[in-house]
């Protein structure tokens, strides 16, 4: 784990969720690779170029901590399972056609693979891509990883996989998730956040997507805590949980779900900090109030921080630094100012193939993303000065 004080540069800590829009050239390369028109070396060359560009432009925003934009990942959820979003290079004991992870507001859906047997093992760990990127910068890097609660959906909802019980699968899953986090820290990550977008969706009860009506949120919390329990309080201070109502093709999957269906339960996870979508939330004050009421002073030895979403990645309008500052200052009426951080609502493109229709193109969305990040950093500094936080 790289030493990192998140307050040093900005007073109010600020960090990204993780992903950036992939350039159109990289998205075209993924498609060409899936079609057998280019080889792996050609795809990796495009990935290399996108990572270098991401890091250079991230550094230019002044962000005190950066990511590689997940340019090498099929998606935030499937990077351990498959080389591409279309399913090329699927891991062992998996097949196409699993449960839908989510059905988005615009009608499109994203699907997970199907578990066919055991043992369950990751094909790729987050550290595998971090290792390729971390030598390109001297700025601290963070790494996002997928939650065991998301990957638990690989197991059929009602049937049992022959010869591989749900209990054994979940033990293997927890082991793999722990390794994913430990390896990321060992590779040099200063912070690791766990993507938990399925949390809010778990309370939606969408009849088109049966797992959402199965009352899984308590089990999701328990699974994630099983992983967190394997880390010390000092380690967990640098392990976060990210929640949002989804983000793909500038659409969401659970923004209509009352936030309070999730928040009281979410803070029962013993993570050190939470990255919480808020910029796109219509009525922010009740959410600020709920965060202030449920954020824990002692989560098994660590005081929890709330990194509030002040940037909406689904909207091409660039929030000003003053807007960011104003949102953080407003939140301090409900949440102790020394427990507040700033983040983006979601990754800017959690899935590798993303047309970004509200923006007009992924390349324009990429330009906008860096402008938004720069203003988030400046706005956090302004709020810190106004609130006297250092």
Secondary structure, DSSP 8 states (H G I E B T S, - for coil): -----TTTTTSS-B---SB----HHHHHHHHHHHTTSS-HHHHHHHHHHHHHHHHHHHHHTT-SEE--BTTT-SBTTTTTT-SSTT-TT--TTEES---EEEE-TTS-EEE--EE-SS----SS-HHHHHHHHGGG-SSEEEEEEE-HHHHGGGS-SSS-BTTB-HHHHHHHHHHHHHHHHHHHHHTT-SEEEEE-THHHHTTT--TTSGGGGS--HHHHHHHHHHHHTTS-HHHHTTEEEEE-S--BTTB-SSTTS-GGGTHHHHTTS--SEEEE--TT-S-HHHHHHHHHHH--S-SSS---EEEEEEE-TT--S---HHHHHHHHHHHTTTS-GGGEEEEESS-S-SBSS---TTTSSHHHHHHHHHHHHHHHHHHHHHHHHHHT--
